[in-house]
Amino acid sequence: MNRFMSLISVALVAGVALGQGAASPAEVIKGRQQGLKSIGSAFKIIRDELKSGTPDAAKIKAAGARISEESSAIDGWFPAGTGPDSGVKTDAKAEIWSDPAAFNVAREAFVREAVKSAQVFTTDSDPSAWSAATASLGQTCRGCHDKFRVKRD
């Protein structure tokens, strides 16, 4: 997803959060899912490049920048009324809204790590540094997925 789509998703979520009814829960959830899929596909690019034996630094840098950019919007992706109780299919667990402090800690850890990793991908040319940054980023992904996302088979 490009920056334009991220901005649209954030604007839709903000409208709902402000009670302006700019987007239905289904639209917000769809935007959230698109953003999270974008992060996931960028993370896959990085992992695949690192497994290749000759990682393409430009691909890793671009994917890391995309993760960092998308992660900056996560704060607005989970407004009240867009969880499982909305009646819309979502893998987001109710704990996001029932334990917002814990969710915010996990979310903020991911956002910090996304920014930090993007810097490593940009400034370091050592694949072992890229691998370490990717592993650390993956840990913060699991920090949300383990507690706040429905497990898939």
N, CA, C and O atoms as a GROMACS GRO file, in nm:
protein
  612
    1MET      N    1   0.087  -0.117   0.000
    1MET     CA    2   0.000   0.000   0.000
    1MET      C    3   0.091   0.122   0.000
    1MET      O    4   0.191   0.126   0.071
    2ASN      N    5   0.056   0.220  -0.078
    2ASN     CA    6   0.138   0.340  -0.085
    2ASN      C    7   0.097   0.441   0.020
    2ASN      O    8  -0.001   0.421   0.092
    3ARG      N    9   0.169   0.547   0.029
    3ARG     CA   10   0.144   0.650   0.130
    3ARG      C   11   0.003   0.710   0.115
    3ARG      O   12  -0.062   0.741   0.214
    4PHE      N   13  -0.043   0.726  -0.009
    4PHE     CA   14  -0.175   0.782  -0.032
    4PHE      C   15  -0.283   0.695   0.032
    4PHE      O   16  -0.373   0.747   0.097
    5MET      N   17  -0.273   0.562   0.013
    5MET     CA   18  -0.372   0.471   0.072
    5MET      C   19  -0.363   0.475   0.224
    5MET      O   20  -0.465   0.464   0.292
    6SER      N   21  -0.243   0.488   0.278
    6SER     CA   22  -0.228   0.499   0.424
    6SER      C   23  -0.301   0.622   0.475
    6SER      O   24  -0.369   0.616   0.578
    7LEU      N   25  -0.286   0.731   0.405
    7LEU     CA   26  -0.351   0.855   0.447
    7LEU      C   27  -0.503   0.842   0.439
    7LEU      O   28  -0.575   0.894   0.525
    8ILE      N   29  -0.552   0.775   0.337
    8ILE     CA   30  -0.696   0.754   0.324
    8ILE      C   31  -0.745   0.670   0.441
    8ILE      O   32  -0.848   0.701   0.501
    9SER      N   33  -0.673   0.563   0.473
    9SER     CA   34  -0.713   0.477   0.585
    9SER      C   35  -0.716   0.555   0.715
    9SER      O   36  -0.811   0.543   0.792
   10VAL      N   37  -0.615   0.635   0.738
   10VAL     CA   38  -0.608   0.714   0.861
   10VAL      C   39  -0.723   0.814   0.865
   10VAL      O   40  -0.785   0.833   0.970
   11ALA      N   41  -0.753   0.878   0.752
   11ALA     CA   42  -0.862   0.976   0.748
   11ALA      C   43  -0.996   0.910   0.776
   11ALA      O   44  -1.079   0.965   0.849
   12LEU      N   45  -1.018   0.792   0.720
   12LEU     CA   46  -1.142   0.721   0.747
   12LEU      C   47  -1.155   0.685   0.894
   12LEU      O   48  -1.260   0.703   0.955
   13VAL      N   49  -1.046   0.632   0.950
   13VAL     CA   50  -1.047   0.594   1.091
   13VAL      C   51  -1.069   0.717   1.178
   13VAL      O   52  -1.146   0.713   1.274
   14ALA      N   53  -1.002   0.826   1.146
   14ALA     CA   54  -1.015   0.948   1.225
   14ALA      C   55  -1.159   0.999   1.222
   14ALA      O   56  -1.210   1.045   1.324
   15GLY      N   57  -1.223   0.991   1.107
   15GLY     CA   58  -1.361   1.035   1.098
   15GLY      C   59  -1.452   0.954   1.189
   15GLY      O   60  -1.540   1.010   1.255
   16VAL      N   61  -1.432   0.824   1.193
   16VAL     CA   62  -1.513   0.740   1.281
   16VAL      C   63  -1.480   0.772   1.426
   16VAL      O   64  -1.570   0.783   1.509
   17ALA      N   65  -1.351   0.786   1.458
   17ALA     CA   66  -1.311   0.813   1.596
   17ALA      C   67  -1.369   0.946   1.645
   17ALA      O   68  -1.399   0.960   1.764
   18LEU      N   69  -1.383   1.039   1.556
   18LEU     CA   70  -1.438   1.169   1.595
   18LEU      C   71  -1.590   1.172   1.589
   18LEU      O   72  -1.653   1.275   1.614
   19GLY      N   73  -1.649   1.058   1.556
   19GLY     CA   74  -1.794   1.050   1.553
   19GLY      C   75  -1.855   1.115   1.430
   19GLY      O   76  -1.975   1.143   1.429
   20GLN      N   77  -1.777   1.138   1.329
   20GLN     CA   78  -1.829   1.204   1.210
   20GLN      C   79  -1.893   1.105   1.113
   20GLN      O   80  -1.951   1.145   1.012
   21GLY      N   81  -1.881   0.977   1.145
   21GLY     CA   82  -1.943   0.876   1.060
   21GLY      C   83  -1.885   0.871   0.920
   21GLY      O   84  -1.954   0.828   0.828
   22ALA      N   85  -1.762   0.913   0.902
   22ALA     CA   86  -1.702   0.916   0.770
   22ALA      C   87  -1.681   0.775   0.714
   22ALA      O   88  -1.673   0.758   0.592
   23ALA      N   89  -1.673   0.676   0.801
   23ALA     CA   90  -1.651   0.540   0.754
   23ALA      C   91  -1.723   0.443   0.846
   23ALA      O   92  -1.732   0.464   0.967
   24SER      N   93  -1.772   0.338   0.787
   24SER     CA   94  -1.838   0.233   0.865
   24SER      C   95  -1.731   0.147   0.931
   24SER      O   96  -1.615   0.151   0.890
   25PRO      N   97  -1.768   0.068   1.031
   25PRO     CA   98  -1.670  -0.025   1.088
   25PRO      C   99  -1.609  -0.116   0.981
   25PRO      O  100  -1.490  -0.146   0.987
   26ALA      N  101  -1.689  -0.159   0.886
   26ALA     CA  102  -1.637  -0.245   0.779
   26ALA      C  103  -1.529  -0.175   0.699
   26ALA      O  104  -1.428  -0.235   0.663
   27GLU      N  105  -1.550  -0.047   0.670
   27GLU     CA  106  -1.450   0.029   0.594
   27GLU      C  107  -1.322   0.048   0.675
   27GLU      O  108  -1.211   0.037   0.622
   28VAL      N  109  -1.337   0.075   0.803
   28VAL     CA  110  -1.220   0.092   0.890
   28VAL      C  111  -1.143  -0.038   0.899
   28VAL      O  112  -1.020  -0.040   0.888
   29ILE      N  113  -1.215  -0.148   0.920
   29ILE     CA  114  -1.150  -0.278   0.930
   29ILE      C  115  -1.080  -0.313   0.800
   29ILE      O  116  -0.968  -0.366   0.803
   30LYS      N  117  -1.142  -0.285   0.688
   30LYS     CA  118  -1.079  -0.312   0.558
   30LYS      C  119  -0.951  -0.230   0.543
   30LYS      O  120  -0.849  -0.282   0.498
   31GLY      N  121  -0.954  -0.103   0.580
   31GLY     CA  122  -0.834  -0.019   0.574
   31GLY      C  123  -0.725  -0.072   0.665
   31GLY      O  124  -0.607  -0.075   0.628
   32ARG      N  125  -0.763  -0.113   0.785
   32ARG     CA  126  -0.667  -0.169   0.881
   32ARG      C  127  -0.605  -0.296   0.823
   32ARG      O  128  -0.483  -0.314   0.828
   33GLN      N  129  -0.688  -0.382   0.769
   33GLN     CA  130  -0.638  -0.507   0.712
   33GLN      C  131  -0.544  -0.481   0.595
   33GLN      O  132  -0.443  -0.550   0.580
   34GLN      N  133  -0.576  -0.382   0.513
   34GLN     CA  134  -0.488  -0.348   0.401
   34GLN      C  135  -0.352  -0.299   0.452
   34GLN      O  136  -0.248  -0.338   0.400
   35GLY      N  137  -0.355  -0.215   0.554
   35GLY     CA  138  -0.230  -0.165   0.610
   35GLY      C  139  -0.146  -0.276   0.671
   35GLY      O  140  -0.025  -0.279   0.652
   36LEU      N  141  -0.211  -0.366   0.744
   36LEU     CA  142  -0.138  -0.476   0.806
   36LEU      C  143  -0.085  -0.574   0.702
   36LEU      O  144   0.024  -0.629   0.718
   37LYS      N  145  -0.161  -0.596   0.596
   37LYS     CA  146  -0.113  -0.681   0.487
   37LYS      C  147   0.006  -0.617   0.417
   37LYS      O  148   0.099  -0.687   0.376
   38SER      N  149   0.005  -0.487   0.404
   38SER     CA  150   0.118  -0.417   0.344
   38SER      C  151   0.243  -0.435   0.429
   38SER      O  152   0.352  -0.459   0.376
   39ILE      N  153   0.228  -0.423   0.560
   39ILE     CA  154   0.341  -0.445   0.651
   39ILE      C  155   0.390  -0.589   0.636
   39ILE      O  156   0.511  -0.614   0.627
   40GLY      N  157   0.298  -0.683   0.635
   40GLY     CA  158   0.335  -0.824   0.622
   40GLY      C  159   0.407  -0.855   0.492
   40GLY      O  160   0.505  -0.930   0.492
   41SER      N  161   0.360  -0.798   0.383
   41SER     CA  162   0.427  -0.825   0.255
   41SER      C  163   0.565  -0.760   0.250
   41SER      O  164   0.658  -0.816   0.191
   42ALA      N  165   0.580  -0.644   0.310
   42ALA     CA  166   0.712  -0.581   0.316
   42ALA      C  167   0.807  -0.664   0.402
   42ALA      O  168   0.924  -0.680   0.369
   43PHE      N  169   0.756  -0.716   0.513
   43PHE     CA  170   0.837  -0.800   0.601
   43PHE      C  171   0.880  -0.926   0.526
   43PHE      O  172   0.994  -0.972   0.542
   44LYS      N  173   0.791  -0.983   0.446
   44LYS     CA  174   0.824  -1.102   0.367
   44LYS      C  175   0.934  -1.071   0.266
   44LYS      O  176   1.023  -1.154   0.245
   45ILE      N  177   0.929  -0.956   0.205
   45ILE     CA  178   1.035  -0.917   0.110
   45ILE      C  179   1.170  -0.919   0.181
   45ILE      O  180   1.268  -0.972   0.128
   46ILE      N  181   1.175  -0.861   0.299
   46ILE     CA  182   1.301  -0.857   0.374
   46ILE      C  183   1.348  -0.998   0.408
   46ILE      O  184   1.464  -1.031   0.386
   47ARG      N  185   1.259  -1.081   0.460
   47ARG     CA  186   1.297  -1.218   0.496
   47ARG      C  187   1.344  -1.295   0.374
   47ARG      O  188   1.446  -1.365   0.380
   48ASP      N  189   1.272  -1.283   0.264
   48ASP     CA  190   1.311  -1.354   0.142
   48ASP      C  191   1.447  -1.308   0.091
   48ASP      O  192   1.529  -1.389   0.048
   49GLU      N  193   1.470  -1.178   0.095
   49GLU     CA  194   1.601  -1.127   0.052
   49GLU      C  195   1.713  -1.180   0.140
   49GLU      O  196   1.820  -1.218   0.090
   50LEU      N  197   1.690  -1.182   0.270
   50LEU     CA  198   1.794  -1.231   0.361
   50LEU      C  199   1.822  -1.380   0.342
   50LEU      O  200   1.934  -1.425   0.363
   51LYS      N  201   1.722  -1.456   0.302
   51LYS     CA  202   1.738  -1.599   0.277
   51LYS      C  203   1.808  -1.626   0.143
   51LYS      O  204   1.859  -1.736   0.121
   52SER      N  205   1.809  -1.527   0.056
   52SER     CA  206   1.858  -1.548  -0.080
   52SER      C  207   2.009  -1.571  -0.089
   52SER      O  208   2.056  -1.624  -0.190
   53GLY      N  209   2.083  -1.534   0.011
   53GLY     CA  210   2.228  -1.548   0.005
   53GLY      C  211   2.296  -1.423  -0.050
   53GLY      O  212   2.409  -1.393  -0.013
   54THR      N  213   2.227  -1.351  -0.136
   54THR     CA  214   2.277  -1.224  -0.189
   54THR      C  215   2.166  -1.121  -0.180
   54THR      O  216   2.105  -1.085  -0.280
   55PRO      N  217   2.139  -1.074  -0.058
   55PRO     CA  218   2.027  -0.981  -0.040
   55PRO      C  219   2.044  -0.850  -0.116
   55PRO      O  220   2.154  -0.794  -0.122
   56ASP      N  221   1.936  -0.804  -0.172
   56ASP     CA  222   1.933  -0.679  -0.247
   56ASP      C  223   1.908  -0.566  -0.147
   56ASP      O  224   1.797  -0.552  -0.095
   57ALA      N  225   2.008  -0.486  -0.122
   57ALA     CA  226   2.000  -0.378  -0.023
   57ALA      C  227   1.888  -0.279  -0.056
   57ALA      O  228   1.820  -0.230   0.034
   58ALA      N  229   1.868  -0.250  -0.184
   58ALA     CA  230   1.764  -0.154  -0.223
   58ALA      C  231   1.625  -0.207  -0.190
   58ALA      O  232   1.539  -0.132  -0.143
   59LYS      N  233   1.602  -0.336  -0.213
   59LYS     CA  234   1.471  -0.396  -0.180
   59LYS      C  235   1.448  -0.395  -0.029
   59LYS      O  236   1.339  -0.365   0.017
   60ILE      N  237   1.553  -0.428   0.046
   60ILE     CA  238   1.542  -0.431   0.192
   60ILE      C  239   1.517  -0.291   0.246
   60ILE      O  240   1.432  -0.272   0.334
   61LYS      N  241   1.589  -0.195   0.194
   61LYS     CA  242   1.571  -0.056   0.239
   61LYS      C  243   1.429  -0.008   0.210
   61LYS      O  244   1.365   0.053   0.295
   62ALA      N  245   1.379  -0.035   0.089
   62ALA     CA  246   1.244   0.009   0.051
   62ALA      C  247   1.138  -0.061   0.137
   62ALA      O  248   1.042   0.003   0.181
   63ALA      N  249   1.154  -0.189   0.160
   63ALA     CA  250   1.057  -0.262   0.241
   63ALA      C  251   1.060  -0.213   0.386
   63ALA      O  252   0.955  -0.199   0.448
   64GLY      N  253   1.178  -0.188   0.438
   64GLY     CA  254   1.189  -0.136   0.574
   64GLY      C  255   1.125   0.001   0.587
   64GLY      O  256   1.060   0.030   0.687
   65ALA      N  257   1.143   0.085   0.487
   65ALA     CA  258   1.080   0.218   0.488
   65ALA      C  259   0.929   0.205   0.484
   65ALA      O  260   0.858   0.281   0.550
   66ARG      N  261   0.879   0.109   0.406
   66ARG     CA  262   0.734   0.089   0.398
   66ARG      C  263   0.678   0.044   0.533
   66ARG      O  264   0.572   0.090   0.575
   67ILE      N  265   0.748  -0.047   0.600
   67ILE     CA  266   0.702  -0.092   0.732
   67ILE      C  267   0.700   0.024   0.829
   67ILE      O  268   0.604   0.042   0.903
   68SER      N  269   0.805   0.103   0.829
   68SER     CA  270   0.813   0.218   0.920
   68SER      C  271   0.701   0.317   0.891
   68SER      O  272   0.637   0.368   0.984
   69GLU      N  273   0.678   0.345   0.764
   69GLU     CA  274   0.573   0.439   0.725
   69GLU      C  275   0.434   0.388   0.764
   69GLU      O  276   0.354   0.461   0.822
   70GLU      N  277   0.406   0.263   0.732
   70GLU     CA  278   0.276   0.206   0.764
   70GLU      C  279   0.254   0.200   0.915
   70GLU      O  280   0.144   0.226   0.964
   71SER      N  281   0.359   0.166   0.989
   71SER     CA  282   0.345   0.151   1.134
   71SER      C  283   0.307   0.282   1.201
   71SER      O  284   0.246   0.283   1.308
   72SER      N  285   0.342   0.393   1.139
   72SER     CA  286   0.308   0.523   1.198
   72SER      C  287   0.158   0.547   1.200
   72SER      O  288   0.110   0.634   1.273
   73ALA      N  289   0.083   0.471   1.121
   73ALA     CA  290  -0.062   0.488   1.114
   73ALA      C  291  -0.138   0.393   1.206
   73ALA      O  292  -0.258   0.409   1.225
   74ILE      N  293  -0.070   0.294   1.262
   74ILE     CA  294  -0.139   0.190   1.340
   74ILE      C  295  -0.220   0.248   1.454
   74ILE      O  296  -0.326   0.195   1.488
   75ASP      N  297  -0.175   0.354   1.513
   75ASP     CA  298  -0.245   0.414   1.627
   75ASP      C  299  -0.392   0.444   1.593
   75ASP      O  300  -0.478   0.438   1.681
   76GLY      N  301  -0.420   0.475   1.470
   76GLY     CA  302  -0.557   0.509   1.430
   76GLY      C  303  -0.636   0.394   1.370
   76GLY      O  304  -0.750   0.414   1.328
   77TRP      N  305  -0.578   0.276   1.364
   77TRP     CA  306  -0.643   0.164   1.296
   77TRP      C  307  -0.741   0.086   1.384
   77TRP      O  308  -0.812  -0.001   1.334
   78PHE      N  309  -0.746   0.116   1.513
   78PHE     CA  310  -0.826   0.035   1.604
   78PHE      C  311  -0.923   0.120   1.688
   78PHE      O  312  -0.924   0.108   1.810
   79PRO      N  313  -1.004   0.204   1.626
   79PRO     CA  314  -1.099   0.282   1.705
   79PRO      C  315  -1.208   0.192   1.765
   79PRO      O  316  -1.234   0.083   1.715
   80ALA      N  317  -1.269   0.240   1.871
   80ALA     CA  318  -1.380   0.168   1.932
   80ALA      C  319  -1.486   0.136   1.827
   80ALA      O  320  -1.512   0.216   1.737
   81GLY      N  321  -1.545   0.019   1.840
   81GLY     CA  322  -1.650  -0.020   1.747
   81GLY      C  323  -1.601  -0.095   1.625
   81GLY      O  324  -1.680  -0.127   1.536
   82THR      N  325  -1.470  -0.124   1.618
   82THR     CA  326  -1.416  -0.195   1.501
   82THR      C  327  -1.354  -0.328   1.539
   82THR      O  328  -1.265  -0.380   1.471
   83GLY      N  329  -1.401  -0.383   1.650
   83GLY     CA  330  -1.354  -0.513   1.695
   83GLY      C  331  -1.451  -0.622   1.656
   83GLY      O  332  -1.537  -0.603   1.570
   84PRO      N  333  -1.437  -0.737   1.720
   84PRO     CA  334  -1.524  -0.850   1.688
   84PRO      C  335  -1.672  -0.822   1.715
   84PRO      O  336  -1.759  -0.883   1.653
   85ASP      N  337  -1.700  -0.730   1.806
   85ASP     CA  338  -1.839  -0.697   1.837
   85ASP      C  339  -1.906  -0.614   1.727
   85ASP      O  340  -2.026  -0.588   1.733
   86SER      N  341  -1.829  -0.572   1.627
   86SER     CA  342  -1.886  -0.493   1.517
   86SER      C  343  -1.969  -0.577   1.422
   86SER      O  344  -2.048  -0.525   1.343
   87GLY      N  345  -1.951  -0.710   1.430
   87GLY     CA  346  -2.020  -0.798   1.338
   87GLY      C  347  -1.946  -0.817   1.207
   87GLY      O  348  -1.992  -0.891   1.120
   88VAL      N  349  -1.832  -0.751   1.192
   88VAL     CA  350  -1.751  -0.762   1.071
   88VAL      C  351  -1.638  -0.860   1.100
   88VAL      O  352  -1.579  -0.856   1.208
   89LYS      N  353  -1.607  -0.947   1.005
   89LYS     CA  354  -1.500  -1.044   1.024
   89LYS      C  355  -1.367  -0.971   1.044
   89LYS      O  356  -1.325  -0.891   0.961
   90THR      N  357  -1.304  -1.001   1.157
   90THR     CA  358  -1.174  -0.944   1.188
   90THR      C  359  -1.096  -1.041   1.274
   90THR      O  360  -1.155  -1.113   1.355
   91ASP      N  361  -0.967  -1.044   1.258
   91ASP     CA  362  -0.881  -1.126   1.343
   91ASP      C  363  -0.839  -1.051   1.469
   91ASP      O  364  -0.769  -1.106   1.554
   92ALA      N  365  -0.881  -0.927   1.482
   92ALA     CA  366  -0.849  -0.849   1.602
   92ALA      C  367  -0.929  -0.903   1.719
   92ALA      O  368  -1.051  -0.919   1.710
   93LYS      N  369  -0.861  -0.932   1.828
   93LYS     CA  370  -0.929  -0.982   1.949
   93LYS      C  371  -0.988  -0.866   2.029
   93LYS      O  372  -0.942  -0.752   2.019
   94ALA      N  373  -1.088  -0.898   2.107
   94ALA     CA  374  -1.153  -0.798   2.193
   94ALA      C  375  -1.056  -0.738   2.294
   94ALA      O  376  -1.080  -0.629   2.344
   95GLU      N  377  -0.947  -0.809   2.325
   95GLU     CA  378  -0.848  -0.760   2.423
   95GLU      C  379  -0.786  -0.626   2.382
   95GLU      O  380  -0.738  -0.551   2.467
   96ILE      N  381  -0.788  -0.597   2.254
   96ILE     CA  382  -0.736  -0.467   2.207
   96ILE      C  383  -0.812  -0.354   2.275
   96ILE      O  384  -0.753  -0.253   2.314
   97TRP      N  385  -0.943  -0.372   2.289
   97TRP     CA  386  -1.028  -0.268   2.346
   97TRP      C  387  -1.051  -0.287   2.496
   97TRP      O  388  -1.075  -0.191   2.568
   98SER      N  389  -1.045  -0.413   2.543
   98SER     CA  390  -1.066  -0.437   2.686
   98SER      C  391  -0.939  -0.414   2.768
   98SER      O  392  -0.947  -0.390   2.888
   99ASP      N  393  -0.822  -0.421   2.703
   99ASP     CA  394  -0.695  -0.397   2.770
   99ASP      C  395  -0.610  -0.303   2.684
   99ASP      O  396  -0.504  -0.340   2.636
  100PRO      N  397  -0.659  -0.179   2.666
  100PRO     CA  398  -0.591  -0.088   2.575
  100PRO      C  399  -0.450  -0.052   2.620
  100PRO      O  400  -0.364  -0.024   2.536
  101ALA      N  401  -0.424  -0.052   2.749
  101ALA     CA  402  -0.288  -0.018   2.796
  101ALA      C  403  -0.188  -0.122   2.746
  101ALA      O  404  -0.081  -0.085   2.698
  102ALA      N  405  -0.221  -0.250   2.758
  102ALA     CA  406  -0.131  -0.355   2.711
  102ALA      C  407  -0.116  -0.350   2.559
  102ALA      O  408  -0.006  -0.368   2.507
  103PHE      N  409  -0.226  -0.324   2.488
  103PHE     CA  410  -0.218  -0.313   2.343
  103PHE      C  411  -0.129  -0.195   2.303
  103PHE      O  412  -0.047  -0.208   2.212
  104ASN      N  413  -0.144  -0.083   2.370
  104ASN     CA  414  -0.062   0.034   2.338
  104ASN      C  415   0.085   0.008   2.361
  104ASN      O  416   0.169   0.053   2.283
  105VAL      N  417   0.119  -0.065   2.467
  105VAL     CA  418   0.259  -0.100   2.493
  105VAL      C  419   0.314  -0.183   2.378
  105VAL      O  420   0.422  -0.155   2.326
  106ALA      N  421   0.238  -0.285   2.337
  106ALA     CA  422   0.282  -0.372   2.227
  106ALA      C  423   0.290  -0.294   2.096
  106ALA      O  424   0.386  -0.309   2.019
  107ARG      N  425   0.190  -0.212   2.070
  107ARG     CA  426   0.189  -0.132   1.946
  107ARG      C  427   0.307  -0.036   1.942
  107ARG      O  428   0.376  -0.026   1.840
  108GLU      N  429   0.331   0.034   2.053
  108GLU     CA  430   0.441   0.130   2.057
  108GLU      C  431   0.576   0.060   2.042
  108GLU      O  432   0.667   0.115   1.979
  109ALA      N  433   0.590  -0.059   2.098
  109ALA     CA  434   0.716  -0.134   2.082
  109ALA      C  435   0.738  -0.167   1.935
  109ALA      O  436   0.850  -0.155   1.884
  110PHE      N  437   0.632  -0.208   1.866
  110PHE     CA  438   0.645  -0.238   1.724
  110PHE      C  439   0.681  -0.114   1.644
  110PHE      O  440   0.770  -0.119   1.559
  111VAL      N  441   0.615  -0.004   1.670
  111VAL     CA  442   0.642   0.119   1.595
  111VAL      C  443   0.788   0.163   1.617
  111VAL      O  444   0.857   0.199   1.522
  112ARG      N  445   0.833   0.160   1.741
  112ARG     CA  446   0.973   0.196   1.770
  112ARG      C  447   1.069   0.105   1.695
  112ARG      O  448   1.167   0.152   1.636
  113GLU      N  449   1.041  -0.024   1.698
  113GLU     CA  450   1.130  -0.120   1.631
  113GLU      C  451   1.124  -0.104   1.480
  113GLU      O  452   1.226  -0.123   1.412
  114ALA      N  453   1.009  -0.069   1.425
  114ALA     CA  454   0.998  -0.047   1.281
  114ALA      C  455   1.085   0.070   1.238
  114ALA      O  456   1.154   0.062   1.136
  115VAL      N  457   1.083   0.177   1.315
  115VAL     CA  458   1.166   0.294   1.284
  115VAL      C  459   1.314   0.258   1.297
  115VAL      O  460   1.395   0.291   1.211
  116LYS      N  461   1.347   0.191   1.406
  116LYS     CA  462   1.487   0.151   1.431
  116LYS      C  463   1.537   0.058   1.320
  116LYS      O  464   1.649   0.075   1.270
  117SER      N  465   1.456  -0.039   1.282
  117SER     CA  466   1.496  -0.133   1.177
  117SER      C  467   1.515  -0.062   1.043
  117SER      O  468   1.610  -0.090   0.970
  118ALA      N  469   1.424   0.029   1.011
  118ALA     CA  470   1.437   0.103   0.885
  118ALA      C  471   1.568   0.178   0.881
  118ALA      O  472   1.632   0.188   0.776
  119GLN      N  473   1.610   0.232   0.995
  119GLN     CA  474   1.739   0.302   1.002
  119GLN      C  475   1.855   0.206   0.977
  119GLN      O  476   1.950   0.239   0.905
  120VAL      N  477   1.846   0.087   1.036
  120VAL     CA  478   1.952  -0.014   1.015
  120VAL      C  479   1.958  -0.051   0.868
  120VAL      O  480   2.066  -0.060   0.811
  121PHE      N  481   1.843  -0.073   0.806
  121PHE     CA  482   1.840  -0.111   0.664
  121PHE      C  483   1.895  -0.001   0.575
  121PHE      O  484   1.948  -0.028   0.467
  122THR      N  485   1.882   0.123   0.619
  122THR     CA  486   1.928   0.237   0.541
  122THR      C  487   2.076   0.265   0.561
  122THR      O  488   2.147   0.297   0.465
  123THR      N  489   2.123   0.254   0.684
  123THR     CA  490   2.259   0.301   0.715
  123THR      C  491   2.362   0.191   0.727
  123THR      O  492   2.482   0.219   0.721
  124ASP      N  493   2.321   0.067   0.742
  124ASP     CA  494   2.415  -0.042   0.762
  124ASP      C  495   2.414  -0.130   0.638
  124ASP      O  496   2.308  -0.162   0.585
  125SER      N  497   2.531  -0.170   0.591
  125SER     CA  498   2.538  -0.255   0.472
  125SER      C  499   2.572  -0.400   0.507
  125SER      O  500   2.601  -0.480   0.419
  126ASP      N  501   2.568  -0.432   0.635
  126ASP     CA  502   2.603  -0.566   0.680
  126ASP      C  503   2.477  -0.653   0.691
  126ASP      O  504   2.388  -0.624   0.771
  127PRO      N  505   2.469  -0.760   0.611
  127PRO     CA  506   2.353  -0.847   0.617
  127PRO      C  507   2.327  -0.905   0.757
  127PRO      O  508   2.212  -0.934   0.790
  128SER      N  509   2.431  -0.923   0.837
  128SER     CA  510   2.406  -0.974   0.973
  128SER      C  511   2.334  -0.870   1.058
  128SER      O  512   2.254  -0.906   1.144
  129ALA      N  513   2.360  -0.743   1.034
  129ALA     CA  514   2.286  -0.636   1.104
  129ALA      C  515   2.141  -0.633   1.057
  129ALA      O  516   2.050  -0.612   1.136
  130TRP      N  517   2.121  -0.656   0.927
  130TRP     CA  518   1.985  -0.661   0.874
  130TRP      C  519   1.908  -0.778   0.935
  130TRP      O  520   1.791  -0.766   0.970
  131SER      N  521   1.977  -0.893   0.949
  131SER     CA  522   1.913  -1.011   1.007
  131SER      C  523   1.874  -0.986   1.153
  131SER      O  524   1.765  -1.023   1.196
  132ALA      N  525   1.965  -0.923   1.227
  132ALA     CA  526   1.936  -0.894   1.368
  132ALA      C  527   1.818  -0.797   1.380
  132ALA      O  528   1.732  -0.815   1.466
  133ALA      N  529   1.814  -0.696   1.295
  133ALA     CA  530   1.704  -0.600   1.297
  133ALA      C  531   1.573  -0.668   1.260
  133ALA      O  532   1.468  -0.640   1.319
  134THR      N  533   1.578  -0.758   1.163
  134THR     CA  534   1.459  -0.831   1.121
  134THR      C  535   1.408  -0.922   1.232
  134THR      O  536   1.287  -0.931   1.255
  135ALA      N  537   1.498  -0.988   1.301
  135ALA     CA  538   1.458  -1.075   1.413
  135ALA      C  539   1.393  -0.994   1.524
  135ALA      O  540   1.291  -1.035   1.580
  136SER      N  541   1.451  -0.881   1.556
  136SER     CA  542   1.396  -0.795   1.660
  136SER      C  543   1.258  -0.741   1.620
  136SER      O  544   1.166  -0.735   1.701
  137LEU      N  545   1.246  -0.702   1.495
  137LEU     CA  546   1.117  -0.654   1.445
  137LEU      C  547   1.013  -0.765   1.451
  137LEU      O  548   0.899  -0.742   1.489
  138GLY      N  549   1.053  -0.884   1.413
  138GLY     CA  550   0.963  -0.999   1.418
  138GLY      C  551   0.914  -1.028   1.559
  138GLY      O  552   0.799  -1.067   1.579
  139GLN      N  553   1.002  -1.010   1.656
  139GLN     CA  554   0.962  -1.030   1.796
  139GLN      C  555   0.850  -0.933   1.835
  139GLN      O  556   0.755  -0.971   1.903
  140THR      N  557   0.863  -0.808   1.792
  140THR     CA  558   0.759  -0.711   1.828
  140THR      C  559   0.629  -0.738   1.751
  140THR      O  560   0.521  -0.708   1.801
  141CYS      N  561   0.639  -0.795   1.632
  141CYS     CA  562   0.518  -0.837   1.560
  141CYS      C  563   0.445  -0.943   1.643
  141CYS      O  564   0.324  -0.935   1.664
  142ARG      N  565   0.522  -1.041   1.689
  142ARG     CA  566   0.462  -1.147   1.770
  142ARG      C  567   0.405  -1.092   1.901
  142ARG      O  568   0.310  -1.148   1.955
  143GLY      N  569   0.462  -0.984   1.951
  143GLY     CA  570   0.410  -0.924   2.074
  143GLY      C  571   0.264  -0.883   2.062
  143GLY      O  572   0.189  -0.890   2.159
  144CYS      N  573   0.225  -0.841   1.944
  144CYS     CA  574   0.082  -0.810   1.920
  144CYS      C  575   0.006  -0.935   1.879
  144CYS      O  576  -0.102  -0.962   1.931
  145HIS      N  577   0.060  -1.011   1.786
  145HIS     CA  578  -0.011  -1.125   1.733
  145HIS      C  579  -0.045  -1.227   1.840
  145HIS      O  580  -0.156  -1.281   1.841
  146ASP      N  581   0.047  -1.253   1.931
  146ASP     CA  582   0.023  -1.357   2.032
  146ASP      C  583  -0.094  -1.324   2.123
  146ASP      O  584  -0.169  -1.414   2.160
  147LYS      N  585  -0.110  -1.200   2.158
  147LYS     CA  586  -0.216  -1.164   2.254
  147LYS      C  587  -0.338  -1.098   2.188
  147LYS      O  588  -0.450  -1.112   2.238
  148PHE      N  589  -0.317  -1.029   2.079
  148PHE     CA  590  -0.424  -0.944   2.027
  148PHE      C  591  -0.479  -0.985   1.890
  148PHE      O  592  -0.561  -0.914   1.833
  149ARG      N  593  -0.436  -1.098   1.838
  149ARG     CA  594  -0.484  -1.143   1.707
  149ARG      C  595  -0.529  -1.288   1.720
  149ARG      O  596  -0.464  -1.369   1.786
  150VAL      N  597  -0.641  -1.320   1.656
  150VAL     CA  598  -0.691  -1.456   1.653
  150VAL      C  599  -0.588  -1.542   1.580
  150VAL      O  600  -0.540  -1.506   1.473
  151LYS      N  601  -0.556  -1.655   1.639
  151LYS     CA  602  -0.459  -1.747   1.577
  151LYS      C  603  -0.522  -1.813   1.456
  151LYS      O  604  -0.638  -1.856   1.458
  152ARG      N  605  -0.444  -1.820   1.350
  152ARG     CA  606  -0.490  -1.887   1.228
  152ARG      C  607  -0.430  -2.026   1.224
  152ARG      O  608  -0.323  -2.051   1.280
  153ASP      N  609  -0.501  -2.117   1.159
  153ASP     CA  610  -0.450  -2.254   1.145
  153ASP      C  611  -0.344  -2.263   1.039
  153ASP      O  612  -0.290  -2.371   1.014
   0.00000   0.00000   0.00000
